[in-house]
Amino acid sequence: MDQPKNTDNSQWMFIFGAWLIATLSTLGSLFFSEVMELVPCVLCWYQRIFIFPLSIILLAGLFPLDKNVVRYALPLALIGLLFTLYHILLFYGLIPEGLQPCTQGISCADDSMVLFGVLPIPLLSLAAFSSIIFLLLKARASS
């Protein structure tokens, strides 16, 4: 009888971790644009489209614990990761300029995409989406 309860606890912790990362990512991206006044590029907006709802969906799946939340959250995280990978390839110049969606406004490979001169914002997004996907897969596996 203790086994199902432990399984529920581990699932809850994995989903909570994913929610925490999604929420911190949401707040961080808002901090970058609203406080630091960094204008988001087109690909940053697409990534926001997929990270912002995750903080709400995962929170709704925590109280009470809904094991099916992984089914709804995982596709959002995977699509967000695809946009992030494309953004990283653009940022590092591995995709030609002709394929860049950022033709108006700030460039997707602009120097303003680097925090403190060393940390590219697309890498933060990669870490967030990858961590969320990992935690969601762990939650699904522990069911």
PEZI-V624877 format. One record per residue. RES is the residue in one letter. OMEGA is omega as a letter, one per 20 degrees, with the letter a starting at -180 (* if undefined). Layout:
[[RES | OMEGA] [RES | OMEGA]]
//
This chain:
[[M | r] [D | a] [Q | r] [P | r] [K | r] [N | r] [T | r] [D | r] [N | a] [S | r] [Q | a] [W | a] [M | r] [F | r] [I | r] [F | r] [G | r] [A | r] [W | a] [L | r] [I | r] [A | a] [T | r] [L | r] [S | r] [T | r] [L | r] [G | a] [S | r] [L | r] [F | a] [F | a] [S | a] [E | a] [V | a] [M | r] [E | r] [L | a] [V | r] [P | r] [C | a] [V | a] [L | r] [C | r] [W | r] [Y | r] [Q | r] [R | r] [I | a] [F | a] [I | a] [F | a] [P | a] [L | a] [S | r] [I | a] [I | a] [L | r] [L | r] [A | r] [G | a] [L | a] [F | i] [P | a] [L | r] [D | a] [K | r] [N | a] [V | r] [V | r] [R | a] [Y | a] [A | a] [L | r] [P | r] [L | a] [A | r] [L | r] [I | r] [G | r] [L | r] [L | r] [F | r] [T | r] [L | r] [Y | r] [H | r] [I | r] [L | r] [L | a] [F | a] [Y | r] [G | a] [L | r] [I | a] [P | a] [E | a] [G | a] [L | a] [Q | r] [P | a] [C | a] [T | r] [Q | r] [G | a] [I | r] [S | r] [C | a] [A | a] [D | r] [D | r] [S | r] [M | a] [V | r] [L | r] [F | r] [G | a] [V | a] [L | r] [P | r] [I | r] [P | r] [L | r] [L | r] [S | r] [L | r] [A | a] [A | a] [F | r] [S | r] [S | r] [I | r] [I | r] [F | a] [L | r] [L | r] [L | r] [K | r] [A | r] [R | a] [A | a] [S | a] [S | *]]
//
